[in-house]
């Protein structure tokens, strides 16, 4: 917990945001990230060793990435240069390198270069850091909310350790919020602090911004304290974190899909609602559920595809919020339905075979013969009309290209309707074997 003496005001300007005024002066004062900063943990070891190393801090907004970089520069007595990938380019990188060179030559000080939103730099811009990180001129600290595996070039990743920062937990948020109200000289009830923590959703900066908002409203109304009703009146819940183009987006879609596949209706409903709450387009979720019905339920329950299509149509008719109930009904149906990926697997195997195989001609007996010439060439000759055969099945007939063995791509499971499909196919194949023996 930050003690009063561990806090500093960046300037005397009262307009400086509370989150900036409450930045800690020492790493030990930082709230959260004990898995990195606790005794014996990676950054604790680096600080005790007194030797900085390049790193990438990966985590959601408001968990202390910038603060941690500043504090490490202070702990290592290094020059600190901060640039933002949103506003900077190669020129700013060159200027930073020049400043680092002067700092080393004139003062003998190492330099930590902090790059916020590093994932926004393109490959060429990221390449510009490499020789200076390699030479030791710069210790590179990048901050990103996106998965570095996808957004940071391999050469830079190989020279930097990736540390994952976590959202602030309830206890850490409460400590931060309590300190914020103390700094604002406003008394807040436990329930009021808890409500702000709920609204903040793991984001420390958002928590302190809400504290400042509540404190300002209290002063305007001449109040010395704030309860939960007052917090509700002057602030509102922000949407859950959901970056529509980032990793969090795909993580939650993956969680929804795997929950449906795993036949867990509660988990499926939870992830559906999380994404709706975060602002995802319900039409996209409807499309994803149509895909799930085909991929993971398949012919074990063909009604699943109908339910998914109907849910999409209902949403188109009703919109939000009424239409979202149809999506909820659909996701629960998909979760509890019998599961089979036999169609999905068979389709993938067929595609792979065709991609590698040559162009086989259509056998003559199953070619269409609309003209006399085609009939004369043997098109459709000896074709057996299945409806005229016993059981409506032409036993022993082949519909594959000549010389191609039956691949048996589709292997129905023993679940749901596919159990009956499997039984039917086994019977038809026994008829084929019997017919072929006669031949």
C-alpha positions in Angstrom: 0.0 0.0 0.0 1.3 3.4 -0.9 2.0 5.5 2.2 1.5 9.3 2.1 5.2 9.8 2.0 5.5 7.5 -1.0 3.3 9.7 -3.2 4.2 12.7 -5.2 2.4 15.5 -7.0 3.8 15.9 -10.5 3.2 19.6 -10.5 1.5 22.1 -8.2 -1.3 22.4 -10.8 -4.5 21.2 -9.3 -5.6 20.2 -12.8 -3.1 17.4 -12.9 -5.2 14.2 -12.9 -5.4 12.3 -9.6 -3.8 9.2 -11.3 -0.8 11.2 -12.1 -0.6 12.8 -8.7 -0.6 9.4 -7.0 2.1 7.8 -9.0 4.5 6.1 -6.5 8.1 7.1 -6.1 9.5 3.6 -5.5 8.8 0.1 -7.0 8.0 -1.1 -3.5 5.1 1.3 -3.3 3.4 0.0 -6.5 0.0 -1.6 -6.1 -0.4 -5.0 -7.8 1.8 -7.2 -10.0 3.2 -9.2 -7.0 3.8 -12.1 -9.4 6.6 -9.9 -10.9 7.6 -7.6 -8.0 7.2 -9.9 -5.0 10.3 -11.4 -3.2 12.2 -13.7 -5.5 10.1 -12.8 -8.6 11.6 -11.8 -11.9 11.6 -8.0 -11.6 12.5 -8.2 -7.9 15.6 -10.2 -8.9 16.5 -7.7 -11.7 16.2 -4.7 -9.3 18.3 -6.4 -6.6 21.0 -7.3 -9.2 21.1 -3.6 -10.3 21.3 -4.5 -13.9 18.4 -3.5 -16.2 17.4 -5.6 -19.2 15.2 -5.0 -22.2 11.6 -6.1 -21.7 8.1 -5.9 -23.1 5.3 -5.2 -20.6 2.1 -6.8 -21.9 -1.2 -6.2 -20.1 -4.5 -4.4 -20.2 -4.9 -0.7 -19.7 -4.4 0.9 -16.3 -2.3 -1.8 -14.6 0.9 0.2 -14.2 3.0 -0.4 -17.3 4.1 3.2 -17.7 4.5 3.6 -13.9 6.7 0.5 -13.7 8.9 1.7 -16.5 9.4 5.0 -14.8 10.2 3.4 -11.5 12.7 1.1 -13.0 14.5 3.9 -14.6 14.7 5.7 -11.2 15.8 2.5 -9.4 18.6 1.9 -12.0 19.6 5.7 -12.0 19.1 5.7 -15.7 18.1 8.4 -18.2 14.4 7.9 -19.0 13.1 8.7 -22.5 9.5 8.0 -23.2 7.9 8.1 -26.7 4.5 7.0 -27.9 4.1 4.8 -31.0 0.8 6.6 -31.6 2.5 10.0 -32.0 6.0 9.1 -32.9 8.0 7.8 -35.9 11.6 7.1 -37.0 12.6 10.7 -36.4 11.6 10.5 -32.7 13.5 7.2 -32.5 16.6 8.8 -33.9 16.3 11.8 -31.5 16.0 9.3 -28.6 19.1 7.4 -29.7 21.1 10.7 -30.0 20.0 11.7 -26.5 21.0 8.3 -25.2 24.4 8.7 -26.8 25.0 12.1 -25.3 23.9 10.9 -21.9 26.4 8.1 -22.0 29.3 10.2 -23.3 28.7 13.3 -21.1 27.3 11.8 -17.9 28.1 8.1 -18.1 24.5 7.3 -17.6 22.6 4.4 -19.2 19.3 5.1 -20.9 16.0 3.4 -20.7 13.8 4.0 -23.7 10.1 3.5 -23.0 7.8 3.0 -26.0 4.2 3.1 -25.2 1.8 1.2 -27.5 4.8 -0.4 -29.2 2.5 -2.6 -31.2 1.5 0.4 -33.3 5.0 0.7 -34.7 5.4 -1.0 -38.1 8.3 -3.5 -38.8 10.6 -0.8 -40.1 10.1 1.4 -37.1 10.7 -1.6 -34.7 13.8 -2.6 -36.7 15.3 0.9 -35.9 15.7 -0.1 -32.2 17.6 -3.3 -32.9 21.3 -2.1 -33.3 21.1 0.2 -30.3 19.5 -2.5 -28.1 22.1 -4.9 -29.3 25.0 -2.5 -28.6 23.7 -1.8 -25.1 23.2 1.9 -25.8 19.5 1.6 -25.0 17.6 -0.6 -22.6 14.3 -1.0 -24.3 11.0 -1.2 -22.4 7.9 -1.5 -24.6 4.3 -1.5 -23.4 1.5 -3.1 -25.2 -2.1 -4.2 -24.8 -1.7 -6.6 -27.7 -0.1 -10.1 -27.8 3.6 -9.4 -28.6 3.7 -12.7 -30.5 1.6 -11.2 -33.2 2.5 -7.5 -33.0 6.2 -7.3 -32.2 8.9 -8.4 -34.6 10.8 -11.6 -33.8 14.2 -9.9 -33.7 13.0 -7.5 -31.0 11.3 -10.3 -29.1 14.5 -12.3 -29.0 16.3 -9.4 -27.3 13.6 -8.6 -24.8 11.9 -10.5 -22.0 8.1 -10.5 -22.1 6.4 -9.9 -18.8 2.6 -10.3 -18.5 0.9 -7.7 -16.2 -2.5 -8.6 -14.7 -5.6 -6.6 -14.1 -5.8 -5.3 -10.6 -7.7 -7.5 -8.2 -10.4 -6.3 -5.8 -8.0 -5.9 -2.8 -5.4 -3.9 -4.9 -8.2 -1.7 -6.3 -9.6 -1.0 -2.9 -6.2 0.1 -1.6 -5.8 2.4 -4.6 -9.3 3.8 -4.3 -8.9 4.4 -0.5 -5.6 6.3 -1.1 -7.4 8.3 -3.8 -10.2 9.4 -1.5 -7.6 10.3 1.2 -5.7 12.5 -1.3 -9.0 14.1 -2.3 -10.0 14.6 1.4 -13.4 12.8 0.9 -14.7 10.1 3.2 -16.1 7.1 1.3 -17.9 4.1 2.7 -16.7 0.6 2.1 -19.6 0.0 -0.2 -18.9 3.1 -2.2 -15.3 2.0 -2.7 -16.5 -1.4 -3.7 -18.8 0.0 -6.3 -16.0 2.1 -7.9 -13.9 -1.0 -8.0 -16.7 -2.8 -9.8 -17.0 0.0 -12.3 -13.2 0.1 -12.8 -13.1 -3.5 -13.9 -9.4 -4.1 -13.0 -8.2 -0.7 -14.4 -6.3 1.4 -11.8 -6.4 4.5 -13.9 -10.1 4.2 -14.4 -10.6 3.7 -10.7 -8.7 6.9 -9.7 -10.5 8.8 -12.5 -13.8 7.7 -10.9 -12.6 8.7 -7.4 -11.7 12.1 -8.8 -15.1 12.5 -10.4 -17.0 11.5 -7.2 -14.8 13.8 -5.1 -15.4 16.8 -7.4 -19.2 16.2 -7.3 -19.0 15.9 -3.5 -17.2 19.3 -3.2 -19.7 20.9 -5.5 -22.6 19.7 -3.3 -20.8 20.6 -0.1 -20.5 16.9 1.0 -17.6 15.5 3.0 -18.5 11.9 2.3 -19.7 9.6 -0.5 -21.8 6.5 -0.1 -22.8 3.9 -2.8 -25.9 5.8 -3.8 -23.9 9.0 -4.4 -21.3 7.0 -6.5 -24.2 5.6 -8.6 -25.7 9.0 -9.1 -22.5 10.8 -10.3 -20.8 8.0 -12.3 -21.7 5.1 -14.5 -20.4 1.7 -15.3 -18.0 1.7 -18.2 -18.2 -1.3 -20.6 -16.2 -4.3 -19.8 -12.8 -4.3 -21.5 -13.4 -5.6 -25.0 -11.0 -4.5 -27.8 -12.9 -5.2 -31.0 -9.7 -5.6 -32.9 -7.3 -7.0 -30.3 -6.4 -10.3 -28.6 -9.1 -9.9 -25.9 -11.7 -10.1 -28.7 -10.4 -13.4 -30.0 -9.8 -14.8 -26.6 -13.4 -14.3 -25.6 -14.7 -15.7 -28.9 -12.5 -18.7 -28.4 -13.9 -19.1 -24.8 -17.4 -19.0 -26.1 -16.7 -21.6 -28.8 -14.9 -23.9 -26.5 -17.7 -23.6 -23.8 -20.3 -24.6 -26.4 -18.1 -27.5 -27.6 -17.6 -28.6 -24.0 -21.4 -28.7 -23.4 -21.3 -26.1 -20.6 -24.5 -24.0 -21.0 -23.6 -21.7 -18.1 -20.1 -20.9 -19.4 -21.5 -20.4 -22.9 -24.1 -18.0 -21.6 -21.5 -16.1 -19.5 -19.1 -15.5 -22.5 -22.0 -14.5 -24.8 -23.2 -11.9 -22.2 -19.6 -10.7 -21.6 -19.2 -10.0 -25.3 -22.6 -8.3 -25.6 -21.8 -6.2 -22.5 -18.4 -5.3 -24.1 -20.1 -4.0 -27.3 -19.5 -6.8 -29.8 -21.9 -6.8 -32.7 -24.7 -9.4 -31.9 -24.8 -10.2 -35.7 -21.3 -11.4 -35.5 -22.1 -13.6 -32.6 -25.1 -15.0 -34.5 -22.8 -15.9 -37.4 -20.3 -17.5 -35.0 -23.1 -19.7 -33.6 -24.2 -20.8 -37.1 -20.6 -21.9 -37.6 -20.6 -23.8 -34.2 -23.8 -25.6 -35.2 -22.0 -26.9 -38.3 -18.6 -27.5 -36.8 -19.3 -29.0 -33.4 -22.9 -30.3 -33.5 -23.3 -31.3 -37.1 -25.5 -34.2 -37.9 -25.6 -35.3 -34.3 -28.5 -32.8 -34.1 -29.3 -31.1 -37.4 -31.9 -28.9 -35.7 -29.0 -27.0 -34.1 -28.3 -25.3 -37.5 -31.9 -24.4 -37.8 -32.0 -22.9 -34.3 -28.9 -20.9 -35.1 -30.2 -19.6 -38.4 -33.6 -18.7 -36.8 -31.8 -16.9 -33.9 -29.9 -14.8 -36.4 -33.2 -14.0 -38.2 -35.0 -13.1 -34.9 -32.2 -10.7 -34.0 -32.4 -9.0 -37.4 -36.2 -8.5 -36.8 -36.1 -7.4 -33.2 -32.6 -5.9 -32.7 -31.2 -5.0 -29.2 -32.2 -5.8 -26.5 -35.2 -8.0 -27.4 -33.4 -10.0 -30.1 -30.5 -10.9 -27.8 -32.8 -13.4 -25.9 -32.9 -15.5 -29.1 -29.1 -15.6 -29.2 -29.1 -16.7 -25.5 -31.6 -19.5 -26.4 -29.4 -20.5 -29.3 -26.2 -20.7 -27.3 -27.8 -22.8 -24.6 -29.3 -25.1 -27.2 -25.9 -25.5 -28.9 -24.2 -26.2 -25.6 -26.6 -29.0 -24.5 -27.0 -30.6 -28.0 -25.3 -33.8 -28.9 -21.9 -33.1 -30.3 -20.1 -34.3 -33.5 -17.4 -32.9 -35.6 -17.6 -35.7 -38.1 -18.9 -33.4 -40.9 -16.2 -30.8 -40.1 -13.5 -33.5 -40.2 -14.8 -35.1 -43.3 -14.9 -31.8 -45.2 -11.4 -31.0 -44.1 -10.1 -34.4 -45.3 -11.9 -34.1 -48.6 -10.5 -30.6 -49.2 -6.9 -31.8 -48.4 -7.3 -34.7 -50.8 -8.6 -32.7 -53.7 -5.9 -30.1 -53.2 -3.2 -32.7 -53.6 -5.0 -35.1 -56.1 -5.1 -34.8 -59.9 -8.2 -33.9 -61.9 -10.1 -37.2 -62.2 -12.8 -37.5 -64.9 -16.4 -38.2 -64.0 -17.2 -41.8 -64.7 -19.3 -42.3 -67.9 -22.2 -44.0 -66.1 -23.0 -41.0 -63.9 -22.5 -38.3 -66.5 -25.5 -36.4 -67.7 -26.7 -37.3 -71.3 -29.1 -34.6 -72.6 -28.1 -35.1 -76.3 -28.0 -38.1 -78.7 -24.3 -37.6 -79.3 -23.6 -37.8 -75.5 -25.7 -41.0 -75.3 -23.8 -42.4 -78.3 -20.5 -41.7 -76.4 -21.7 -43.8 -73.5 -22.7 -41.0 -71.2 -25.2 -42.4 -68.6 -24.9 -45.9 -69.9 -25.6 -48.6 -67.3 -26.6 -46.0 -64.7 -28.8 -47.6 -62.0 -31.7 -45.5 -60.8 -31.6 -46.0 -57.0 -35.3 -45.5 -56.5 -36.0 -48.6 -58.6 -33.7 -50.8 -56.5 -34.5 -52.7 -53.3 -34.5 -50.4 -50.2 -34.0 -47.5 -52.6 -30.3 -48.3 -52.8 -28.2 -49.5 -55.8 -26.0 -52.0 -53.9 -22.4 -52.4 -55.2 -22.6 -49.2 -57.3 -19.7 -46.8 -57.3 -20.0 -43.0 -57.7 -16.4 -42.1 -57.2 -13.9 -41.6 -60.1 -12.6 -44.8 -61.7 -9.8 -46.3 -59.7 -10.5 -44.3 -56.6 -11.0 -46.3 -53.4 -13.7 -45.3 -51.0 -11.9 -42.9 -48.6 -14.4 -43.2 -45.7 -14.0 -39.5 -44.8 -17.3 -39.2 -43.0 -17.3 -41.3 -39.9 -20.4 -40.7 -37.9 -20.2 -40.8 -34.1 -22.5 -42.8 -31.9 -24.1 -39.6 -30.5 -27.5 -38.2 -31.2 -28.9 -38.6 -34.7 -25.5 -39.7 -36.0 -25.9 -43.0 -34.1 -28.8 -43.8 -36.5 -26.8 -42.5 -39.5 -23.9 -44.7 -38.5 -26.2 -47.8 -38.3 -27.7 -47.0 -41.7 -24.4 -46.6 -43.4 -23.1 -49.9 -41.9 -26.2 -51.6 -43.3 -25.7 -50.1 -46.8 -22.0 -51.1 -46.8 -23.0 -54.7 -45.9 -25.3 -54.6 -49.0 -22.4 -53.4 -51.1 -20.1 -56.2 -49.8 -22.8 -58.8 -50.6 -23.4 -57.3 -54.1 -19.6 -57.2 -54.9 -19.2 -60.9 -53.9 -21.9 -61.8 -56.4 -20.0 -59.9 -59.1 
